[in-house]
Amino acid sequence: MRPTDPTAADVTLGLEELPLHTEARILAVEARRGREAVDLAERLAEIGFLPGERVRLLARALFGEPLAVRVGSDTFALRRSEAACVRVVPVAAAGRRGP
């Protein structure tokens, strides 16, 4: 998927915005500014948050965090700020775009 594809931009979400139980594909893990943000992006990649992987938001805690997220066959608890670094596209939306 090319970042300049206008249809991709229309359906791209932060993982924290994904509706519950909606399957999505990871597009990118984007670090915010600063060394801590780069470390976070690297840590997310090390545990499996990689472009192309399928991901699903399983649950939100009472006050919105942590989020229970499944990537591959593993389940993780993420803060909203961590999930915001993961850009996704819902699988159904990806299928509608065509070639």
C-alpha positions in Angstrom: 0.0 0.0 0.0 1.4 3.4 -1.0 1.1 6.2 1.6 0.0 8.6 -1.3 -3.1 6.4 -2.0 -6.0 8.7 -1.1 -8.4 5.8 -0.4 -5.9 4.4 2.2 -5.7 7.7 4.0 -9.5 7.7 4.3 -9.6 4.5 6.3 -6.3 4.7 8.2 -6.8 4.8 11.9 -4.7 4.8 15.1 -5.1 1.4 16.8 -6.8 3.1 19.7 -9.6 4.3 17.3 -10.3 0.9 15.9 -13.8 -0.4 16.8 -13.8 -3.4 19.1 -13.5 -6.8 17.5 -12.7 -5.3 14.0 -9.8 -7.0 12.3 -7.2 -4.6 10.8 -3.8 -4.8 9.1 -0.9 -2.8 10.5 0.4 -0.2 8.1 3.1 1.4 10.2 4.4 2.0 13.7 5.1 5.7 13.9 7.3 7.1 16.6 6.5 10.5 17.9 9.4 12.9 18.6 12.1 12.1 21.1 14.2 9.2 22.1 11.5 7.7 24.4 9.1 7.6 21.4 11.7 5.8 19.2 12.2 3.3 22.0 8.5 2.7 22.2 8.3 2.1 18.4 11.2 -0.3 18.6 9.6 -2.2 21.6 6.2 -2.5 19.7 8.0 -3.9 16.7 9.9 -6.4 18.9 6.7 -7.8 20.3 5.1 -8.2 16.9 3.5 -4.9 15.9 4.9 -4.9 12.4 3.6 -3.7 9.0 1.4 -6.3 7.4 0.4 -8.1 10.6 -3.2 -8.5 11.5 -4.5 -6.9 14.7 -7.7 -6.8 16.6 -8.8 -4.6 19.5 -10.4 -7.0 22.0 -11.4 -4.7 24.9 -11.1 -1.3 26.5 -10.9 -0.9 30.3 -13.5 1.2 32.1 -11.8 4.5 31.7 -10.4 3.8 28.2 -7.1 2.2 29.1 -5.4 -0.2 29.0 -6.5 -1.7 25.7 -6.4 -5.4 25.2 -5.0 -6.0 21.7 -4.4 -9.2 19.8 -1.6 -9.3 17.2 -1.0 -12.7 15.6 -1.8 -15.2 18.4 -0.6 -13.0 21.2 -2.6 -10.6 23.4 -1.1 -7.5 24.9 -2.3 -4.6 27.1 -1.4 -1.2 25.7 -1.9 2.3 26.9 -3.9 4.6 24.5 -0.7 6.6 23.8 1.1 3.4 22.8 -1.8 2.2 20.6 -1.8 5.6 18.9 1.6 4.9 17.4 0.2 1.9 15.5 -1.5 3.0 12.2 -4.0 0.4 10.9 -6.5 -0.1 8.1 -9.6 -2.2 8.8 -9.4 -5.5 6.7 -12.9 -4.9 5.2 -11.8 -1.4 4.0 -8.6 -2.8 2.6 -10.6 -5.3 0.6 -12.9 -2.7 -0.9 -10.1 -0.6 -2.4 -9.2 -3.0 -5.2 -5.7 -3.3 -6.8 
